[in-house]
C-alpha cells in the first residue's frame, strides 16, 4: 500500500521498437523469463506488430512501474487513445534512422493534448544509417508543430538499442543495460496519487478483455480510494444510468502475468471481473455521491463492409461455424473488447461492420478464420456522412519513403487519386513525400504502390478526420478473369491465360463458376475455362507439359483480397482458403444485372 507507483505508456510508430524495449525492461528487472514477450497473440508474433494494448509492471528501486505497450499501426489507434487517459507520462520511441512517422505524430498529438510530458527515446542508434541527433531535431520540430508547451518541449532524451537492452543519457556514454532509462522514469514521471484512508473509490476502465469463465474483464486505473475483492460497486457514466455489481475477481499485473489480489489501492492498474455490461470510460465507485470521471472518447470508424454467410458452391467445406447466427454471436463477442469496431445487426443475414481501416478489419477476419469461421465479405467502402448539409468523407495523411527514381510514379498516381503533396524532403538518394487526401484514394492503392516502387517503398498513413467530399477520383481499373466452369485448374489452361493478366491460383486449385482466378490489365472482364485441355493436333505430345513455364501467381490473402476486389465481388474467407468470386456467379445473371 505504501509502495510508490509510476504509470507510463510506450507509444511509437509501427516497428520502431516499443515491444522489444518493454521486453528488455522486464528482463532486466526480473519480471519475465527469457524469450517471453508482450506480443503473445499468434498474429502479433507472425506479423511482428502489436495489435492489442497490454499491461505489465516492473519493480525498480522499490517502485512499481506499470507499463502499457500500445499498437503502432494507425488502424489500431483506438487502442492507444484510451490508454493515454490512464497513465501519467509516455515513452515516445522513435527510430533513429526513420525519424518521426505518421503514427508518431498521431500518438504524440494525443499525449500533448492530455497535458502529458513525454520522455523521448531515440531507438536503434546502432543502425548503419542512424542519425540520432538529426532525429532528435526532427522530434523537437514535431513538438513545436503540434503546439507543445514550453515545458513539454523541454523533454528528456534517452538513446537506446532496444534489442540489446542498452540505454544511454548521452551518445558518448558507456552503458551495458537499461539502468539510465529506468532512472529517468523515476526522475521524470510523477508518482501516482497515493491512497488516502477513508476516501471513496474512483477507478476508470480503459481496456477490456474476455474470459470464457469470468466473462467481460475490465482493466482500470484506480485514481482514488481502494477496491476490494467481492466488494459491491456502482458503475457510473456521464451519459448513462448507474448500475450495480459485485467484484468476482480482482488482480494486479506482475510482469506478463496477472496476480490475484484481495485489495488494490489508488495509483495502481487492476483487472476487475463481475460486471458484464461495463464499458470503456465507465467509472467504478463505492459511493452514490461520487462523480463519474470524464468519459473517454474514441475516434469513429472510417470504412464499412458487410459480413455474411458464405454461399459459394464450396460453402461448408472448411468451416465449423458457417451460419449467420454463429457469425453474429462472434461479432457480438468482438464488440466486448474491440472498441474501435461498430456492427449494425439490423439488415438480416448481412451485418455491416465498421472499422478504422483495412488492416483493422483483416485482423478480425484472420482471427475468425483461425477459429473455424467461414463467411463472405463485401468490398470495403468509406463511410460518407452529412454535417450541416455538407457531404463529408474521411481524409488521411500519407507519408512515403522511397528511392528518388520512383518519386515521379508515386506523385502521379496519388495525384490522380485526389491527394495533394504537402511536403518533400530529400536525404541522399531517398525522398520522403507527404500527402493529404481522401481515404477513398488509398483503397486498392497499396498493391499498386509495391509495383510502382518495386517493393522498395515504405507507406504509412493516419486518419486526419472527416472533411468535405473530394469529388470523383481516378483509380487503376483492372478487369476480372472469371471461371466459367467448376473443375480443377490445369497448368496448360493457366499457361494460356497468364499473358492476359495476373493469375490468383496455382495449377491444381479447385475453381467454380463465377470464381475470380485473376485480373486483366486492360480492364475488361473475361470468362474463361482454366482447365482447357491440350489439343494433340497442334502439339507434339500430350506429355510436354514439363516445357510449360508459369509465372508465379499473386496468391490471395485477406489483405490483398480486400484491396483488389471490385464492388460486384465477394471475398470468400474460410479456415483453409481465401477466394474471390462474383456476387452473381453465372454469366447470364451478370449480363441481366448490367442490362438493368
C-alpha positions as CSV (number, residue, x, y, z in Angstrom):
1,X,0.0,0.0,0.0
2,X,2.8,2.4,0.7
3,X,4.7,1.4,-2.5
4,X,5.3,4.3,-4.9
5,X,3.7,3.7,-8.4
6,X,4.6,5.2,-11.8
7,X,2.2,4.7,-14.7
8,X,3.5,5.0,-18.2
9,X,2.7,4.0,-21.8
10,X,5.1,3.2,-24.6
11,X,4.0,4.8,-27.8
12,X,5.5,4.9,-31.3
13,X,5.0,4.3,-35.0
14,X,4.8,0.6,-36.0
15,X,8.1,-1.3,-35.8
16,X,10.1,1.4,-34.0
17,X,10.8,-1.0,-31.2
18,X,8.2,-0.4,-28.4
19,X,7.6,-4.1,-27.6
20,X,11.3,-5.1,-27.8
21,X,12.1,-2.3,-25.4
22,X,9.4,-3.3,-23.0
23,X,10.5,-6.9,-23.1
24,X,14.1,-5.8,-22.3
25,X,12.9,-3.7,-19.3
26,X,11.0,-6.7,-17.9
27,X,14.0,-9.0,-18.4
28,X,16.4,-6.6,-16.7
29,X,14.1,-6.2,-13.7
30,X,13.4,-9.9,-13.4
31,X,9.8,-9.5,-14.4
32,X,9.8,-12.1,-17.2
33,X,11.6,-15.2,-18.2
34,X,14.0,-15.0,-21.1
35,X,12.3,-15.1,-24.6
36,X,8.8,-14.4,-23.1
37,X,7.2,-11.5,-24.9
38,X,4.5,-8.9,-24.6
39,X,3.3,-9.9,-28.1
40,X,1.8,-13.3,-27.3
41,X,-1.1,-13.3,-29.8
42,X,-0.3,-15.6,-32.8
43,X,-1.0,-12.9,-35.3
44,X,1.3,-10.5,-33.4
45,X,4.1,-12.9,-33.4
46,X,3.7,-13.7,-37.2
47,X,3.4,-10.1,-38.3
48,X,5.9,-8.6,-35.8
49,X,3.4,-5.9,-34.8
50,X,1.4,-5.1,-31.7
51,X,-2.3,-5.3,-32.2
52,X,-3.7,-5.2,-28.7
53,X,-2.7,-2.9,-25.9
54,X,-1.2,-4.8,-23.0
55,X,-0.3,-4.2,-19.4
56,X,2.8,-5.2,-17.5
57,X,4.7,-4.0,-14.5
58,X,8.3,-4.0,-13.3
59,X,9.8,-3.1,-9.9
60,X,12.9,-0.9,-9.7
61,X,14.3,0.6,-6.6
62,X,11.2,-0.5,-4.6
63,X,9.0,1.5,-7.1
64,X,6.3,-0.3,-9.1
65,X,6.3,0.9,-12.7
66,X,3.1,0.0,-14.6
67,X,3.8,-0.1,-18.3
68,X,1.2,-0.2,-21.1
69,X,2.5,-1.4,-24.5
70,X,0.4,0.1,-27.3
71,X,0.0,-0.7,-31.0
72,X,1.9,1.3,-33.5
73,X,-0.3,0.8,-36.6
74,X,-2.8,3.6,-37.3
75,X,-5.7,1.1,-37.7
76,X,-5.4,0.3,-34.0
77,X,-5.4,3.9,-32.9
78,X,-8.4,3.4,-30.7
79,X,-6.3,1.1,-28.6
80,X,-3.8,4.0,-28.0
81,X,-6.4,6.7,-27.3
82,X,-8.0,5.2,-24.3
83,X,-4.7,4.1,-22.8
84,X,-3.3,7.6,-22.7
85,X,-6.0,8.7,-20.3
86,X,-4.9,6.1,-17.7
87,X,-1.2,7.0,-17.4
88,X,0.9,9.9,-16.2
89,X,3.6,10.0,-18.8
90,X,4.7,8.4,-22.1
91,X,7.9,7.0,-23.5
92,X,7.9,8.2,-27.1
93,X,10.0,5.7,-29.1
94,X,11.4,7.0,-32.4
95,X,13.6,5.0,-34.9
96,X,17.0,6.8,-35.2
97,X,17.0,6.2,-38.9
98,X,13.4,6.7,-40.0
99,X,12.6,9.6,-37.6
100,X,9.0,10.6,-36.8
101,X,6.4,8.9,-38.9
102,X,2.6,9.4,-39.2
103,X,1.7,7.3,-36.2
104,X,4.4,9.1,-34.2
105,X,2.5,12.4,-34.9
106,X,-0.9,10.8,-34.0
107,X,0.1,9.4,-30.7
108,X,2.3,12.4,-29.7
109,X,-0.6,14.8,-30.5
110,X,-3.0,12.8,-28.3
111,X,-0.4,12.8,-25.5
112,X,0.3,16.6,-25.7
113,X,-3.4,17.4,-25.7
114,X,-3.8,15.5,-22.5
115,X,-1.0,17.6,-20.9
116,X,1.5,14.7,-20.7
117,X,5.2,15.4,-20.8
118,X,6.9,12.6,-22.9
119,X,10.3,11.1,-22.4
120,X,11.8,10.7,-25.9
121,X,13.7,7.5,-26.7
122,X,15.8,7.6,-29.8
123,X,16.0,3.9,-30.5
124,X,18.0,1.7,-32.9
125,X,21.0,4.0,-32.8
126,X,23.2,1.1,-34.0
127,X,21.6,1.1,-37.4
128,X,24.1,1.8,-40.2
129,X,22.1,4.9,-41.4
130,X,21.0,6.1,-38.0
131,X,21.4,9.8,-37.3
132,X,20.3,10.2,-33.6
133,X,20.9,14.0,-33.4
134,X,19.1,14.8,-36.6
135,X,16.3,12.5,-35.4
136,X,16.1,14.4,-32.1
137,X,15.9,17.7,-34.0
138,X,13.0,16.4,-36.1
139,X,11.2,15.3,-33.0
140,X,11.6,18.8,-31.5
141,X,10.2,20.3,-34.7
142,X,7.2,17.9,-34.4
143,X,6.6,19.0,-30.8
144,X,6.6,22.7,-31.9
145,X,4.4,22.0,-34.9
146,X,1.8,20.2,-32.7
147,X,1.7,23.2,-30.3
148,X,3.5,21.7,-27.3
149,X,4.0,23.9,-24.3
150,X,7.5,25.1,-23.3
151,X,7.6,22.5,-20.5
152,X,6.6,19.7,-22.9
153,X,9.3,20.8,-25.4
154,X,11.9,20.6,-22.7
155,X,11.8,16.8,-22.9
156,X,14.5,14.4,-21.7
157,X,16.1,12.3,-24.4
158,X,17.4,8.8,-23.9
159,X,19.4,6.9,-26.6
160,X,18.8,3.2,-26.9
161,X,19.5,-0.1,-28.6
162,X,16.3,-1.9,-27.5
163,X,17.2,-5.4,-28.9
164,X,20.4,-5.4,-26.9
165,X,18.8,-3.9,-23.7
166,X,21.1,-0.8,-23.7
167,X,20.2,2.8,-22.9
168,X,22.3,6.0,-22.6
169,X,21.7,9.6,-21.5
170,X,24.4,10.8,-23.9
171,X,25.6,9.1,-27.1
172,X,29.2,9.0,-25.9
173,X,28.2,7.3,-22.6
174,X,29.2,3.7,-21.9
175,X,26.3,1.5,-20.9
176,X,25.6,-2.2,-20.6
177,X,21.9,-2.1,-19.7
178,X,18.7,-0.1,-19.3
179,X,19.5,1.5,-15.9
180,X,19.8,5.0,-17.4
181,X,16.2,4.7,-18.8
182,X,14.8,3.3,-15.5
183,X,16.5,6.2,-13.6
184,X,15.0,8.8,-16.0
185,X,11.5,7.2,-15.5
186,X,11.8,7.6,-11.7
187,X,13.1,11.2,-12.1
188,X,10.7,12.4,-14.7
189,X,7.4,10.5,-14.3
190,X,5.2,11.9,-11.5
191,X,4.3,9.4,-8.8
192,X,0.7,8.3,-8.8
193,X,-1.6,9.9,-6.3
194,X,-1.2,8.0,-3.0
195,X,-4.0,6.2,-1.2
196,X,-5.9,8.2,1.4
197,X,-7.7,6.2,4.1
198,X,-11.4,6.6,4.1
199,X,-11.5,8.1,0.6
200,X,-14.3,6.9,-1.8
201,X,-13.2,4.7,-4.7
202,X,-13.0,6.1,-8.2
203,X,-11.5,3.9,-10.9
204,X,-11.9,4.3,-14.6
205,X,-12.0,1.5,-17.2
206,X,-9.6,2.0,-20.2
207,X,-9.4,-1.5,-21.6
208,X,-11.5,-4.6,-21.9
209,X,-10.8,-8.4,-22.0
210,X,-12.9,-11.5,-22.1
211,X,-12.7,-14.8,-20.3
212,X,-14.9,-17.8,-21.0
213,X,-15.4,-18.4,-17.3
214,X,-15.3,-14.9,-15.8
215,X,-17.0,-13.1,-18.7
216,X,-16.1,-9.5,-19.5
217,X,-12.9,-8.2,-17.8
218,X,-12.4,-4.5,-17.1
219,X,-8.8,-3.1,-17.0
220,X,-9.0,0.1,-14.8
221,X,-6.8,2.7,-13.3
222,X,-7.6,3.5,-9.6
223,X,-7.5,7.2,-9.1
224,X,-8.8,7.5,-5.6
225,X,-9.6,5.1,-2.7
226,X,-9.2,1.3,-2.9
227,X,-11.0,-1.6,-4.4
228,X,-11.6,-4.9,-2.6
229,X,-12.3,-8.4,-4.0
230,X,-16.0,-9.3,-3.6
231,X,-16.9,-5.7,-3.0
232,X,-20.3,-4.3,-4.1
233,X,-19.6,-1.4,-6.5
234,X,-21.5,1.2,-8.6
235,X,-20.8,1.7,-12.3
236,X,-21.3,5.3,-13.4
237,X,-21.1,7.1,-16.8
238,X,-21.7,10.7,-17.7
239,X,-24.5,9.9,-20.1
240,X,-25.9,6.6,-18.8
241,X,-27.9,5.4,-15.8
242,X,-25.9,3.9,-12.9
243,X,-25.6,0.2,-12.5
244,X,-24.5,-2.1,-9.6
245,X,-22.4,-5.2,-9.4
246,X,-20.1,-7.3,-7.3
247,X,-16.4,-7.9,-7.9
248,X,-15.9,-11.6,-8.6
249,X,-12.2,-11.4,-9.2
250,X,-9.5,-8.8,-8.6
251,X,-6.0,-8.9,-10.0
252,X,-2.9,-6.7,-10.5
253,X,-0.2,-7.0,-13.1
254,X,3.1,-8.6,-12.4
255,X,5.4,-9.0,-15.5
256,X,3.2,-10.5,-18.2
257,X,1.0,-12.4,-15.8
258,X,-1.9,-11.3,-13.5
259,X,-1.6,-11.7,-9.7
260,X,-4.7,-12.2,-7.7
261,X,-5.3,-9.5,-5.1
262,X,-7.6,-9.1,-2.1
263,X,-7.3,-5.3,-2.3
264,X,-5.7,-2.7,-4.6
265,X,-5.1,1.0,-3.9
266,X,-5.0,4.4,-5.6
267,X,-2.4,4.7,-8.3
268,X,-2.5,1.1,-9.4
269,X,-3.8,-0.6,-12.5
270,X,-6.1,-3.6,-11.9
271,X,-8.2,-6.2,-13.7
272,X,-11.8,-6.5,-12.4
273,X,-14.3,-9.2,-13.2
274,X,-18.0,-9.4,-12.4
275,X,-19.5,-6.5,-14.5
276,X,-21.0,-7.9,-17.7
277,X,-22.2,-4.5,-19.1
278,X,-19.2,-2.4,-18.2
279,X,-17.6,-0.3,-21.0
280,X,-14.6,1.8,-21.8
281,X,-14.7,5.1,-19.8
282,X,-17.1,3.8,-17.1
283,X,-16.3,4.8,-13.5
284,X,-16.2,2.2,-10.7
285,X,-17.1,3.6,-7.3
286,X,-18.4,2.6,-3.9
287,X,-20.1,5.9,-3.3
288,X,-23.5,7.0,-4.6
289,X,-22.4,10.6,-4.4
290,X,-19.0,10.2,-6.2
291,X,-18.9,12.0,-9.6
292,X,-18.1,9.9,-12.7
293,X,-14.7,10.6,-14.3
294,X,-14.8,12.4,-17.7
295,X,-15.8,10.0,-20.5
296,X,-13.1,8.6,-22.8
297,X,-13.9,9.4,-26.5
298,X,-12.6,7.2,-29.3
299,X,-12.3,8.3,-32.9
300,X,-15.0,7.0,-35.2
301,X,-14.6,4.3,-37.9
302,X,-13.8,5.3,-41.4
303,X,-14.6,2.2,-43.6
304,X,-17.5,-0.2,-43.7
305,X,-18.2,-3.6,-45.3
306,X,-20.7,-6.4,-45.0
307,X,-20.1,-9.8,-43.3
308,X,-22.5,-12.6,-44.4
309,X,-22.7,-16.4,-44.6
310,X,-20.7,-18.0,-47.4
311,X,-23.0,-19.0,-50.2
312,X,-20.4,-20.2,-52.8
313,X,-20.6,-23.7,-54.4
314,X,-17.8,-24.7,-51.9
315,X,-19.6,-23.4,-48.8
316,X,-19.3,-25.5,-45.7
317,X,-16.3,-27.5,-46.9
318,X,-13.8,-26.0,-44.4
319,X,-15.6,-24.2,-41.6
320,X,-17.1,-25.3,-38.3
321,X,-19.1,-22.1,-37.9
322,X,-21.0,-21.1,-41.1
323,X,-24.4,-19.8,-40.1
324,X,-25.5,-16.2,-39.8
325,X,-26.4,-16.9,-36.1
326,X,-22.8,-18.1,-35.4
327,X,-21.2,-15.1,-37.2
328,X,-23.5,-12.7,-35.3
329,X,-22.5,-14.3,-31.9
330,X,-18.8,-14.0,-32.8
331,X,-19.2,-10.3,-33.8
332,X,-21.1,-9.6,-30.6
333,X,-18.2,-11.1,-28.6
334,X,-15.7,-9.0,-30.6
335,X,-17.6,-5.9,-29.6
336,X,-16.9,-6.8,-26.0
337,X,-13.3,-5.9,-26.4
338,X,-12.8,-4.1,-29.7
339,X,-13.9,-0.5,-29.0
340,X,-12.8,0.7,-32.5
341,X,-15.4,-1.6,-34.1
342,X,-19.1,-1.0,-34.8
343,X,-21.6,-3.5,-36.1
344,X,-25.1,-3.0,-37.4
345,X,-27.2,-6.2,-36.9
346,X,-30.4,-4.8,-38.4
347,X,-30.0,-6.0,-42.0
348,X,-31.0,-9.6,-41.8
349,X,-28.2,-12.1,-42.5
350,X,-25.7,-9.5,-43.7
351,X,-24.0,-7.5,-40.9
352,X,-22.4,-4.1,-41.6
353,X,-19.1,-3.9,-39.9
354,X,-17.3,-0.6,-39.5
355,X,-13.7,-0.2,-38.6
356,X,-10.6,2.1,-38.7
357,X,-9.0,0.7,-41.8
358,X,-8.4,-2.4,-43.9
359,X,-5.9,-3.9,-41.5
360,X,-8.3,-3.4,-38.6
361,X,-10.9,-5.5,-40.5
362,X,-8.4,-8.0,-41.9
363,X,-7.1,-8.9,-38.4
364,X,-10.7,-9.6,-37.3
365,X,-11.3,-11.8,-40.3
366,X,-8.0,-13.6,-39.8
367,X,-8.8,-14.4,-36.2
368,X,-12.2,-15.6,-37.2
369,X,-11.0,-18.0,-39.9
370,X,-8.4,-19.4,-37.5
371,X,-11.2,-20.1,-35.0
372,X,-13.1,-22.1,-37.7
373,X,-15.4,-19.5,-39.1
374,X,-16.4,-19.4,-42.8
375,X,-18.0,-16.3,-44.3
376,X,-18.1,-13.9,-47.2
377,X,-17.4,-10.1,-47.1
378,X,-18.2,-7.3,-49.5
379,X,-15.8,-4.7,-50.9
380,X,-14.7,-2.1,-48.2
381,X,-16.1,1.4,-48.7
382,X,-15.5,4.6,-46.9
383,X,-18.1,6.0,-44.6
384,X,-19.8,9.1,-46.0
385,X,-21.8,11.4,-43.7
386,X,-23.5,14.7,-43.9
387,X,-22.7,17.5,-41.4
388,X,-24.7,20.7,-41.6
389,X,-25.8,19.9,-45.2
390,X,-22.2,19.2,-46.3
391,X,-21.2,15.8,-47.6
392,X,-18.1,14.6,-45.6
393,X,-15.6,11.8,-46.0
394,X,-12.5,10.6,-44.1
395,X,-9.1,12.1,-45.1
396,X,-5.7,10.7,-44.4
397,X,-2.1,11.9,-44.2
398,X,0.2,9.6,-46.1
399,X,4.0,9.6,-45.6
400,X,6.1,7.7,-48.2
401,X,9.8,7.0,-48.1
402,X,11.0,5.9,-51.5
403,X,14.2,5.9,-53.6
404,X,14.2,9.1,-55.6
405,X,13.9,7.3,-59.0
406,X,10.3,6.2,-58.1
407,X,9.0,9.5,-56.8
408,X,7.5,10.6,-60.1
409,X,5.3,7.4,-60.3
410,X,4.1,7.9,-56.7
411,X,3.3,11.6,-57.2
412,X,1.4,11.0,-60.4
413,X,-0.5,8.0,-59.1
414,X,-1.6,9.7,-55.8
415,X,-2.4,12.9,-57.6
416,X,-4.9,11.1,-59.8
417,X,-6.4,9.6,-56.6
418,X,-7.2,13.1,-55.1
419,X,-4.1,13.5,-53.0
420,X,-2.2,16.8,-52.6
421,X,1.5,16.8,-51.9
422,X,2.2,18.8,-48.7
423,X,6.0,18.3,-48.4
424,X,9.0,16.7,-49.9
425,X,12.3,16.1,-48.1
426,X,15.4,14.7,-49.9
427,X,18.0,12.7,-48.0
428,X,20.8,11.3,-50.1
429,X,19.1,9.0,-52.7
430,X,15.9,8.7,-50.6
431,X,13.0,11.1,-50.7
432,X,10.2,11.5,-48.1
433,X,6.8,12.6,-49.6
434,X,3.9,13.7,-47.5
435,X,0.4,13.9,-49.0
436,X,-3.2,14.6,-47.8
437,X,-6.2,13.2,-49.5
438,X,-9.4,11.1,-49.2
439,X,-9.3,7.6,-47.7
440,X,-11.1,6.5,-50.9
441,X,-8.0,7.2,-52.8
442,X,-6.0,4.7,-50.7
443,X,-8.4,1.8,-51.1
444,X,-6.8,-0.5,-53.6
445,X,-3.6,1.5,-53.9
446,X,-1.1,-0.3,-51.6
447,X,-0.6,-3.2,-54.0
448,X,-0.1,-0.8,-56.9
449,X,2.4,1.1,-54.7
450,X,4.5,-2.0,-54.3
451,X,4.6,-2.5,-58.1
452,X,5.4,1.2,-58.8
453,X,8.3,1.2,-56.3
454,X,9.5,-2.4,-57.0
455,X,9.0,-3.2,-53.3
456,X,11.5,-0.6,-52.1
457,X,9.0,2.0,-50.8
458,X,7.5,2.4,-47.3
459,X,4.0,3.8,-47.0
460,X,2.3,4.8,-43.7
461,X,-0.9,6.7,-43.1
462,X,-3.0,8.2,-40.3
463,X,-6.6,9.5,-40.3
464,X,-7.0,13.2,-40.2
465,X,-10.8,13.2,-39.7
466,X,-13.8,14.0,-41.9
467,X,-13.6,16.7,-44.5
468,X,-15.8,17.9,-47.4
469,X,-16.2,15.3,-50.1
470,X,-13.3,15.4,-52.6
471,X,-15.3,14.5,-55.8
472,X,-14.5,11.8,-58.3
473,X,-11.1,10.3,-58.3
474,X,-9.2,8.1,-60.8
475,X,-8.2,4.6,-59.9
476,X,-6.4,1.9,-61.9
477,X,-9.1,-0.2,-63.4
478,X,-8.5,-3.9,-63.9
479,X,-11.0,-6.5,-65.1
480,X,-11.5,-9.9,-63.6
481,X,-10.7,-13.3,-65.2
482,X,-13.7,-15.4,-64.2
483,X,-14.0,-19.2,-64.4
484,X,-17.0,-20.4,-66.4
485,X,-16.9,-24.0,-65.0
486,X,-16.4,-25.9,-61.8
487,X,-13.3,-28.1,-62.2
488,X,-9.6,-28.4,-61.2
489,X,-7.3,-25.8,-62.9
490,X,-4.7,-27.3,-65.2
491,X,-1.2,-25.9,-65.9
492,X,-1.8,-25.8,-69.7
493,X,-5.1,-23.9,-69.2
494,X,-3.4,-21.3,-66.9
495,X,-0.4,-21.0,-69.3
496,X,-2.8,-19.8,-72.0
497,X,-4.2,-17.2,-69.6
498,X,-1.1,-15.7,-68.0
499,X,-0.4,-13.4,-70.9
500,X,-3.8,-11.8,-70.5
501,X,-3.1,-10.5,-66.9
502,X,-2.2,-11.7,-63.5
503,X,-3.4,-15.0,-62.0
504,X,-4.5,-15.7,-58.4
505,X,-4.3,-19.5,-58.4
506,X,-1.9,-22.3,-58.9
507,X,-2.4,-25.5,-61.1
508,X,-4.4,-28.0,-59.2
509,X,-6.6,-25.4,-57.5
510,X,-10.3,-26.2,-57.4
511,X,-12.4,-23.5,-59.0
512,X,-16.1,-22.9,-59.6
513,X,-18.3,-21.0,-62.0
514,X,-18.1,-17.3,-61.1
515,X,-14.9,-17.6,-59.1
516,X,-12.3,-14.9,-60.0
517,X,-9.0,-16.6,-60.9
518,X,-7.0,-13.5,-62.0
519,X,-7.3,-10.0,-63.5
520,X,-6.8,-8.5,-66.9
521,X,-4.6,-5.5,-67.3
522,X,-6.9,-3.8,-69.9
523,X,-9.8,-3.5,-67.6
524,X,-12.1,-5.9,-69.4
525,X,-13.8,-8.8,-67.8
526,X,-13.1,-12.2,-69.3
527,X,-14.9,-15.5,-68.7
528,X,-12.5,-18.5,-69.3
529,X,-12.1,-22.2,-68.9
530,X,-8.9,-22.6,-66.7
531,X,-8.9,-26.3,-67.5
532,X,-8.8,-26.1,-71.2
533,X,-7.0,-29.2,-72.3
534,X,-4.2,-29.6,-74.8
535,X,-5.0,-30.4,-78.4
536,X,-2.7,-33.1,-79.8
537,X,-3.2,-31.8,-83.4
538,X,-1.1,-28.7,-82.7
539,X,1.2,-30.0,-80.1
540,X,3.9,-32.6,-80.4
541,X,2.8,-34.7,-77.5
542,X,0.5,-34.6,-74.5
543,X,3.4,-35.2,-72.2
544,X,5.2,-32.0,-73.0
545,X,3.7,-30.1,-70.0
546,X,7.1,-30.0,-68.5
547,X,8.0,-27.4,-71.1
548,X,5.4,-25.1,-69.7
549,X,6.7,-22.2,-67.6
550,X,4.1,-20.5,-65.4
551,X,4.6,-17.1,-63.9
552,X,4.1,-17.3,-60.1
553,X,0.6,-16.2,-59.3
554,X,-0.5,-13.5,-56.8
555,X,-1.9,-15.8,-54.2
556,X,-4.8,-14.1,-52.3
557,X,-4.5,-13.2,-48.6
558,X,-7.3,-11.4,-46.8
559,X,-5.5,-8.0,-47.1
560,X,-4.8,-8.5,-50.8
561,X,-8.4,-9.6,-51.4
562,X,-9.9,-6.6,-49.6
563,X,-7.7,-4.3,-51.6
564,X,-8.2,-5.7,-55.1
565,X,-11.9,-6.8,-55.1
566,X,-14.5,-5.0,-57.2
567,X,-17.8,-3.7,-56.0
568,X,-19.7,-6.6,-57.6
569,X,-17.5,-9.2,-55.9
570,X,-17.3,-11.0,-52.6
571,X,-14.3,-12.3,-50.7
572,X,-14.8,-15.8,-49.5
573,X,-12.9,-16.4,-46.2
574,X,-12.6,-20.0,-44.8
575,X,-10.1,-21.7,-42.4
576,X,-8.2,-23.1,-45.4
577,X,-8.8,-20.8,-48.3
578,X,-9.3,-17.2,-49.4
579,X,-11.2,-16.9,-52.7
580,X,-12.6,-14.1,-54.8
581,X,-15.9,-14.5,-56.5
582,X,-18.6,-12.5,-58.4
583,X,-21.7,-11.8,-56.4
584,X,-23.7,-13.2,-59.3
585,X,-22.0,-16.5,-60.3
586,X,-23.3,-17.1,-63.8
587,X,-22.5,-15.0,-66.8
588,X,-26.2,-14.8,-67.7
589,X,-27.0,-13.3,-64.2
590,X,-24.3,-10.8,-64.6
591,X,-25.5,-9.7,-68.0
592,X,-29.0,-9.3,-66.8
593,X,-27.8,-7.2,-63.9
594,X,-25.7,-4.9,-66.1
595,X,-28.7,-4.5,-68.6
596,X,-30.9,-3.1,-65.9
